[in-house]
Amino acid sequence: MLLFLGILLIVAGLIMLVKPKYIWAITEKWKSEGAEDPSFVYIVSIRLGGFICAIIALLCFYALSL
């Protein structure tokens, strides 16, 4: 179970770190009529969330090795 959770979190975290505009296009773009790009604050918050997901995934992998 921890292995699956770790893999899921590392994939989600890396996508959030590398492609925050992709996350915005899927989750938020449809809500606004004329928006072309996400705000700077949105990009920073998504990247921060991606970093936290990656750290938690690494902790899951560490817990498996114990």
C-alpha positions as CSV (number, residue, x, y, z in Angstrom):
1,M,0.0,0.0,0.0
2,L,2.8,2.4,0.9
3,L,4.5,1.6,-2.4
4,F,1.4,2.5,-4.4
5,L,1.0,5.7,-2.4
6,G,4.6,6.6,-2.8
7,I,4.5,6.1,-6.6
8,L,1.3,8.1,-6.9
9,L,2.6,10.9,-4.8
10,I,5.9,11.1,-6.7
11,V,4.2,11.2,-10.0
12,A,1.7,13.9,-8.9
13,G,4.5,15.9,-7.2
14,L,6.7,15.9,-10.2
15,I,3.9,16.9,-12.5
16,M,3.1,19.7,-10.1
17,L,6.7,20.8,-9.9
18,V,7.5,20.7,-13.7
19,K,4.1,21.5,-15.3
20,P,2.0,23.7,-13.0
21,K,0.2,25.3,-16.0
22,Y,-1.0,21.8,-17.0
23,I,-2.6,21.4,-13.6
24,W,-4.2,24.8,-13.9
25,A,-5.5,24.0,-17.4
26,I,-7.2,20.9,-16.1
27,T,-8.6,22.2,-12.8
28,E,-9.1,26.0,-13.1
29,K,-9.1,27.2,-16.7
30,W,-12.7,26.2,-17.4
31,K,-13.9,28.4,-14.6
32,S,-12.7,31.7,-16.1
33,E,-13.8,33.0,-19.5
34,G,-10.8,35.0,-20.6
35,A,-7.9,33.6,-18.6
36,E,-4.9,32.6,-20.6
37,D,-2.3,31.9,-17.9
38,P,-2.4,31.2,-14.2
39,S,-1.2,33.8,-11.7
40,F,2.2,33.8,-10.2
41,V,0.9,33.0,-6.8
42,Y,-1.0,30.0,-8.2
43,I,2.1,28.7,-9.9
44,V,4.1,29.1,-6.7
45,S,1.5,27.4,-4.6
46,I,1.2,24.4,-7.0
47,R,4.9,24.0,-7.1
48,L,5.1,24.1,-3.3
49,G,2.4,21.5,-3.1
50,G,4.3,19.4,-5.6
51,F,7.4,19.7,-3.5
52,I,5.5,18.6,-0.4
53,C,4.0,15.6,-2.3
54,A,7.5,14.5,-3.4
55,I,8.8,14.7,0.2
56,I,5.9,12.6,1.5
57,A,6.5,10.1,-1.3
58,L,10.2,9.9,-0.3
59,L,9.1,9.3,3.3
60,C,6.8,6.5,2.1
61,F,9.7,4.8,0.3
62,Y,11.9,5.3,3.4
63,A,9.2,3.6,5.6
64,L,9.2,0.7,3.2
65,S,12.9,0.2,3.6
66,L,12.7,-0.1,7.4
